[in-house]
Amino acid sequence: MKMRRILYLNNFMTEKVVKCRKNHTIFSQPANNKVSGITEALTANDCEVKILSSGLVNGKSGKFYKKLEDRALNVDIIYCSIIDFPLINTISSIFFMYNQIKKENATRKVDNIIFYNYKPEVAWAAWLAKKRLHIPITVEYEDGYSHVGEIHGLKAWIFNFTEEKVKKSVDSAILVNSHLKKYYSVPSVVVRGIVNNEFFRKCKEYKKEKNEKPTILYSGGLDEERGIGVFLESLKYNDMDCCVIVSGKGNIESDDPRVDFKGFIPYEEVQKLMMQSDVLVQCQLSKNTFAKASFPSKLFEYIATGNMIVSSDIDEVKSFAGEAFAYYEDDDPEKLAEAIKSLYSEKGKMKNKIDALCEYNLPNKVGKLILSIL
């Protein structure tokens, strides 16, 4: 059987490109995790994958960054040339990325292009490849930008226009939750996320020390829709003698002496905290519109640890995890505190369910699902 050749268009960043292009401010570990998951799922099913990244630079230096080649995730990565200036960075990314697609296709036929989330710098390059080179294109779609509240003005118009126009040309879609299926008449699959094989193995080998006190971890975004406010408020209703660890980019306000705020720390340290903690908390607001077009990707790291998990009652999470998690309703801090305290009586029973959920979402299994629509 012929090996399928796939170009994956996104904004993946290795440490090398983050350093040389000075784009620390727009680096996103969750976005990197999503890219690595899809890549691993495809390569686990004998696909040849090459990543074309915009290596986006979002300053105002006017500097021209040349194409950079690298290797990560066991695949080749090409960071296309880009000019660092607002709007021009997007236009230059589209131009150089499309030219790279042409070169790749001329060398050996490309069977499919997957592009990430209607980001203009990759979506229009995929659209040009479809129109001019007749390569089938697949969108990997979550919130798009119509649900991102902090984007306004011309930028919002560009993102929404891109989504509206490019969507008409896609051949298939990888969707982050089932709510999005109604927007697509093309073949589509729901891929909420993928458990990273390397982290899964690391968790299996990890020798967990017994914590002096029950340890509760919140890691991730500290913005309102991620529910950090609900979590901190819940501590008023939780009288446990415990250690509460919070990690993430930004700041929090809490005078609770149990809270140990780590701030933004290296990813490896975050993973170790996940493995060592007893309870992992996911608080994305269930009543926020963002929940209808997204999925909390950190849950795929959480389940790899095998530790107890409590989550807000987002219907997508409940349909994904079933009885493997404890839930709280109505974004209610008091109910969250009750759910955390109740977990300890269910520890053994839930561990088996979390392990089964993890196995079901490993790359080789998810990859077969993706290939069914390509």
Protein Blocks (a to p, Z undefined) as FASTA:
>chain_A
ZZdddddddfddcfklmmmnopmkmgcfklmmmmmmmmmmmmmnopacddddekiafbfn
opacddddddeehiacddddddddehklmmmmmmmmmmmmmmmmmmpccfbdcdehhiak
lmmmmmmmmmmnopacddddfklmmlmmkbgcjllmmmmmmmmmmmmmpcbdcdfbfklm
mmpcbdcdddfbdcdfklmmmmmmpccdddfbacdddedjfbfknommmmmmmmmmmccd
cddddededddddfbfkbccebjadfklmmmmmmmpmbdcdfbdfkbmklmmgccfklmm
mmmnopacdddfbfklmmmnmmmbccdehhiaklmmmmmmmmmmmmmmmmmmmmmmmmmm
gfklmmmmmmmmZZ
